[in-house]
Amino acid sequence: MKLPATAMLAQAPDLLRQLGDDTEVVDASALAEFDSSAVALLLEARRRAAARGRTLRVDGAPAQLVELARLYGVDELLGLPAAAAA
């Protein structure tokens, strides 16, 4: 799944529908405007992947997304690289 440039609360229901149950890779490289809804979406994608015995991979996470996930204490859970926040 490729996330759009904007992933705010208003887009969350549509993004959740697009997520699907078989997503194992999320491309976050286009994210420019987002809030905690993006983190929640990634957590849901991780939950769905884990339910199938798979691991979620997040590619291209912007530093601000990594920092937001770190603020909530889920950066490691989502497998986000520490170096991306530097």
Buried (B, 14 or more C-beta within 10 A) or exposed (E): BEBBEBBEEEBBEEBBEBBEEEBBEBBBEEBEEBBBBBBBBBBBBBEBBEEEEEEBBBEBBBEBBBBBBBEEEBBEEBBBEEEBBE
